[in-house]
Amino acid sequence: DTVTCPFVGCNEELPISNLKSHEATCPHMRIRCRYAEWGCEWVGKKRDLPDHDARECNFRGGLGKLVERFRQGDAKAGHILQQHHMQISATSQMLSLHSRQLMMMRGRNAGNLVDVAGL
């Protein structure tokens, strides 16, 4: 069975099994500018994005470079934060283990060699 691409202007007929992959790359797919979260309101076809980036977008040039540097720094900070969370979790697990061992040792009789050897 075949279907027609759902994006206006495409009209490509393709097998149903290929629809998902086609939709991801279709030049007629409507997308937002990569700077939408920063205020650019452009929405258009994927094929028109390079022209928008080069001629229309207020974030082209210096402001766009600043935003990209911010994004890279934000991603790096997120990675470092994730590493710290993992270290804190590992330290917490180790502390819990040591706490349990200490409680067990306090309950043992240090004068009893069999009791101490069981540790």
C-alpha positions in Angstrom: 0.0 0.0 0.0 1.1 3.5 -0.8 0.3 6.9 0.7 0.8 10.5 -0.2 3.1 12.7 1.9 0.9 14.8 4.2 2.9 18.0 3.8 1.4 20.6 1.6 3.2 20.9 -1.8 5.0 17.5 -1.6 2.5 15.1 -3.2 5.1 12.3 -3.1 3.6 8.8 -3.3 5.5 6.3 -1.2 5.1 2.9 0.6 3.5 3.2 4.1 6.6 1.7 5.6 8.7 4.6 4.3 6.4 7.4 5.5 8.1 8.1 8.8 11.6 8.4 7.3 10.2 10.5 4.5 8.4 12.9 6.9 11.7 13.4 8.8 13.5 14.6 5.6 10.7 16.1 3.5 11.6 19.6 2.3 7.9 20.6 2.5 7.7 19.8 6.3 6.8 23.0 8.2 9.4 23.9 10.9 10.2 26.7 13.2 13.4 28.7 13.2 16.1 27.2 15.4 16.0 30.5 17.3 12.3 30.3 18.0 12.8 30.0 21.7 14.8 33.3 21.6 12.0 35.2 19.8 12.2 34.5 16.1 8.6 33.9 14.9 9.5 32.4 11.5 7.7 29.2 10.5 8.1 27.8 7.0 9.1 24.9 4.9 12.3 23.0 5.7 13.6 23.8 2.2 13.3 27.6 3.0 15.2 27.5 6.2 18.7 28.2 4.7 17.3 31.3 3.0 15.7 32.5 6.2 18.9 31.9 8.1 21.0 33.8 5.5 18.7 36.7 4.8 15.8 37.2 7.2 16.5 35.9 10.7 17.3 38.6 13.2 19.6 36.1 14.9 21.9 35.7 12.0 25.4 36.9 12.5 26.6 38.1 15.9 23.5 37.5 18.0 23.1 34.0 16.6 26.7 33.2 17.5 26.1 34.5 21.0 23.0 32.2 21.3 25.0 29.2 20.0 27.8 29.9 22.6 25.2 30.1 25.3 23.6 26.8 24.2 27.1 25.1 24.2 27.8 26.4 27.6 24.4 25.3 28.9 24.9 21.8 27.5 28.4 21.6 29.1 27.0 22.8 32.4 24.2 20.2 32.2 26.8 17.4 31.6 28.9 18.6 34.6 25.8 18.7 36.7 24.8 15.2 35.7 28.3 14.0 36.6 28.0 15.6 40.0 24.7 14.0 40.6 26.2 10.6 39.9 29.1 11.3 42.2 26.7 12.3 45.0 24.6 9.2 44.5 27.7 6.9 44.7 29.0 8.7 47.8 25.5 8.4 49.4 25.5 4.7 48.7 28.9 4.3 50.1 28.0 6.3 53.2 24.9 4.1 53.7 27.0 0.9 53.5 29.6 2.2 56.0 26.8 3.3 58.3 25.3 -0.2 58.2 28.8 -1.8 58.8 29.4 0.6 61.8 26.0 -0.4 63.3 26.9 -4.1 62.9 30.3 -3.5 64.5 28.7 -1.7 67.5 26.5 -4.7 68.1 29.4 -7.2 68.1 31.3 -8.2 71.2 35.0 -7.1 70.6 36.1 -9.6 73.4 34.6 -12.5 71.5 37.0 -13.6 68.8 34.4 -15.6 66.9 32.1 -12.6 66.9 34.8 -10.3 65.5 36.0 -12.8 62.9 32.4 -12.8 61.5 32.9 -9.3 60.3 
